[in-house]
């Protein structure tokens, strides 16, 4: 933690946010994470809903480097609350700054050959058809990440008149 704080301070960030996920056993007692082997890769997963324009963390999994994403699709569907056979698309969120880099993941290629490593973030969403994709402003994860990266929020407040109290400020994304 000390080394992370030093790196954070060098990057001129005022605070360091850490995330701790604890798995609870049958009696709601925290249990230790599974033993990690050299073959294991820890991946974090986010689910994107183009209808809500929302990307949210849904969990993490240890996968085998020699395994393929197609093998964990039922588990990802469970994380998102879908039926086990729902078709989903996967993307690797490679970086967000200084520019967005988000690439599709081939579900039939091993995690290792897809160059996925410990700590990588995989975003997923329901597969869209050409018709359903046109219904949304940001139909896929990469376009949504670009939007979030480039949007600017502007605040507006009505001008103060002599007969009225100042009103609340309104913020609009552009």
C-alpha positions in Angstrom: 0.0 0.0 0.0 2.9 2.4 0.8 4.3 1.9 -2.7 0.9 2.5 -4.3 0.5 5.7 -2.2 4.0 7.0 -3.4 3.0 6.3 -7.1 -0.3 8.0 -6.5 1.3 11.1 -5.0 3.8 11.3 -7.9 0.9 11.3 -10.3 -0.5 14.3 -8.4 -3.6 12.5 -7.2 -4.9 13.6 -3.8 -6.3 10.3 -2.8 -5.8 6.6 -3.2 -8.8 4.4 -3.6 -8.4 0.7 -2.9 -11.1 -1.9 -3.5 -11.4 -5.0 -1.3 -13.7 -7.8 -2.3 -14.4 -10.4 0.3 -16.2 -13.7 -0.5 -18.5 -15.0 2.2 -19.0 -18.6 3.1 -22.2 -20.5 4.0 -22.4 -18.9 7.5 -21.5 -15.4 6.2 -18.0 -15.8 7.4 -15.2 -14.5 5.1 -13.3 -17.2 3.3 -9.8 -17.2 1.9 -9.4 -16.8 -1.8 -8.4 -19.9 -3.7 -4.8 -20.8 -4.0 -3.4 -19.2 -7.2 -1.1 -21.2 -9.5 1.1 -20.0 -12.3 -1.6 -21.1 -14.8 -4.3 -18.9 -13.1 -5.2 -15.5 -14.3 -7.3 -13.1 -12.2 -9.7 -11.1 -14.4 -12.2 -8.4 -13.4 -15.5 -8.2 -15.2 -17.8 -5.2 -16.1 -21.2 -5.5 -17.7 -22.4 -2.9 -20.2 -26.1 -2.2 -20.8 -26.5 0.0 -23.9 -30.1 0.8 -23.1 -29.1 2.4 -19.7 -25.7 3.5 -21.0 -24.3 2.0 -17.9 -21.0 0.1 -17.4 -20.8 -1.6 -13.9 -18.5 -4.0 -12.1 -20.1 -7.4 -11.7 -17.2 -9.6 -10.3 -14.0 -11.4 -10.8 -12.9 -14.8 -11.8 -9.7 -16.9 -11.8 -9.3 -18.5 -15.2 -6.7 -20.9 -16.6 -4.4 -19.3 -19.2 -5.0 -22.3 -21.4 -8.8 -22.0 -21.0 -11.0 -20.2 -23.5 -13.6 -17.4 -22.8 -16.3 -19.6 -24.3 -15.9 -21.9 -21.2 -16.9 -19.1 -18.8 -19.8 -17.6 -20.7 -22.4 -19.3 -18.4 -20.7 -17.8 -15.4 -20.6 -14.3 -17.0 -24.3 -14.7 -17.9 -25.1 -15.5 -14.3 -23.1 -12.4 -13.1 -25.3 -10.3 -15.4 -28.5 -12.0 -14.4 -29.1 -13.6 -17.9 -30.0 -17.1 -18.9 -26.9 -19.4 -19.2 -27.1 -19.6 -23.0 -27.5 -15.8 -23.7 -25.1 -14.7 -26.5 -22.6 -12.1 -25.2 -19.7 -10.2 -26.7 -16.4 -9.7 -24.8 -14.0 -6.8 -24.9 -10.7 -6.1 -23.2 -10.5 -2.7 -21.6 -6.8 -2.1 -22.2 -6.5 1.5 -21.2 -8.6 4.6 -20.7 -6.0 7.4 -20.5 -4.6 9.2 -22.4 -6.8 7.6 -25.1 -9.3 4.7 -25.0 -8.1 1.3 -26.1 -10.7 -1.4 -26.0 -10.5 -4.5 -28.3 -12.9 -7.4 -28.9 -11.9 -10.7 -27.5 -12.2 -13.9 -29.6 -14.2 -16.3 -27.4 -12.5 -19.3 -29.1 -8.9 -18.3 -28.5 -7.2 -19.1 -25.2 -6.8 -16.3 -22.5 -3.0 -16.6 -22.9 -3.1 -16.2 -26.7 -5.5 -13.2 -26.3 -2.7 -11.7 -24.1 -4.9 -11.4 -21.1 -3.0 -11.2 -17.8 -3.6 -10.8 -14.1 -5.7 -7.8 -13.3 -7.0 -7.2 -16.8 -10.6 -5.9 -17.2 -13.0 -7.7 -19.5 -16.2 -5.9 -20.4 -19.2 -7.8 -21.8 -22.6 -7.1 -23.1 -25.5 -8.9 -24.8 -24.7 -9.6 -28.5 -26.6 -7.1 -30.7 -28.0 -7.6 -34.2 -27.6 -4.9 -36.8 -31.2 -3.8 -36.2 -31.0 -3.7 -32.4 -27.6 -1.9 -32.5 -29.2 1.0 -34.3 -31.6 1.6 -31.3 -28.8 2.8 -29.1 -26.5 5.9 -29.1 -23.5 3.8 -27.9 -24.3 0.2 -28.9 -21.0 -1.4 -28.0 -18.5 -1.1 -25.1 -15.8 0.7 -27.2 -18.1 3.4 -28.4 -19.4 4.0 -24.8 -15.9 4.2 -23.4 -15.0 6.8 -26.1 -18.1 8.8 -25.2 -17.3 8.7 -21.5 -13.7 9.7 -22.2 -14.6 12.6 -24.4 -17.8 14.0 -22.8 -17.7 17.3 -21.1 -20.2 18.3 -18.5 -21.3 22.0 -18.4 -23.1 23.7 -15.6 -25.8 26.2 -16.2 -27.7 28.4 -13.8 -30.6 30.8 -14.7 -29.7 34.4 -14.5 -30.6 36.1 -11.2 -33.6 38.4 -11.6 -34.6 41.0 -9.0 -37.9 39.2 -8.2 -36.6 35.7 -7.9 -34.3 33.7 -5.7 -31.3 32.0 -7.5 -32.2 28.5 -8.8 -30.2 25.3 -8.6 -27.4 24.8 -11.1 -28.2 22.3 -13.9 -25.5 20.1 -15.5 -25.7 18.8 -19.0 -23.3 16.4 -20.7 -21.9 17.3 -24.1 
